Amino acid sequence: MSQMDTMLISKYIPFMESQEQVDEMDAYDEILIKNHIQEVLATNTKDTYPPEDDEFDDDDDIQQEEELKLLPSDIIYETNRWGDPLVIPSYKLIFFTLPKVACTEWKLLFRKMLHLPTWPENVPLQKLHDPSYNQLYYINNFTRSHAQEMLTSSDWTRAVIVREPKERVLSAFLNKFVEEPQFFLNKCCQAHFFTTEAEHVQCREKKTQGDFEYFLTRTLDCPNPHWTPQTEAIDAKWWNQMDFVGYMHSVAHDAETLLKQIQNVENHTSAWDDYGRTGWGSEGNTAFMVRDTAHHATNAHDKLRKYYTPCLEMFVEKHWAVEWEQHVFHFDKFRLFDDDEYPDYSECELQ
């Protein structure tokens, strides 16, 4: 087996429970993997994977790299970061996933597009986000020259789905603070965060009480990708390279629009026809994201008002201001309460 085959096959090993299973890969598994290898090769200009660094050295590419260069220190090129951009070579798509923006559903879709097996029922979905386990392609799996071309070439589509900040912060609170029993305790209630034992005890008590104000306070000293601004997940220079920006509140429509735009490089069929039009939902007969639209549509003002107060809303507007300032997002500004209900911000306890 070639070195390239071995490298790709290594992405399949997490699903194998014993060395015997690895040794017996000469039947179904190897056929599946080799089919996938051929799909990847169809998008490359030479029979190497990833391509060597000198493959993209024509004048146009050199000039382009001087204008916008991918650096080893770039956030999106970090090794084994769970939020790194995903690559679907056969559709020339780079997708930037963001926590609390339906990234689980997108990763399940991309597994289908890569002809990977159905996600095993006995494997927690949390593993789907682990680059060392999920068998997906990330931008840092490619050489910098190849990644540079994918990030700048008009032949590739760079897409992201974003979420209205007030809604996303509340979603993070409900999921990671209220619903999950250990997440916030493990991330933000450790002793090193506090100077006194009373503060340590208070953290656990506030978690038990589901205190939204306390959660917001702690986001300042306990950052986490689930609630830090979406702008911070991607280097500033790469936001301007986005070809498609969709929104959580219209994710079903925007997913359809994106999947209709990208085509298979070999047969020129759209990703929507190939993987999005049907095959989803409990019966496997609905379109991608249709079922989840209602589930994730949590930005209705009446629901937000159940948790926000005027002061808490102004707190989010202050500390997540970069979200509304990011011109790529085009977030509409809105207020949850009548104008006369907002005090002067200096009067709010939470600053």
Secondary structure, 3 states (H helix, E strand, C coil): CCHHHHHHHCCCHHHCCCHHHHHCCCCHHHHHHHHHHHHHHCCCCCCCCCCCCCCCCCHHHHHHHHHCCCCCCCHHHCCCCCCCCEEEHHHCEEEECCCCCCHHHHHHHHHHHCCCCCCCCCCCHHHHHCCCCCCCCEHHHCCHHHHHHHHHCCCCEEEEEECCHHHHHHHHHHHHHHHCCCHHHHHHCCHHHCCCHHHHHHHHHHHHHCCHHHHHHHCCCCCCCCCCCHHHHCCHHHHCCCCEEEEHHHHHHHHHHHHHHCECCCCCCEHHHHHHCCCECCCCCECCCHHHHHHHCCCCHHHHHCCCCHHHHHHHHHHCHHHHHCCCCCCCCCCCCCHHHCCCHHHCCCC
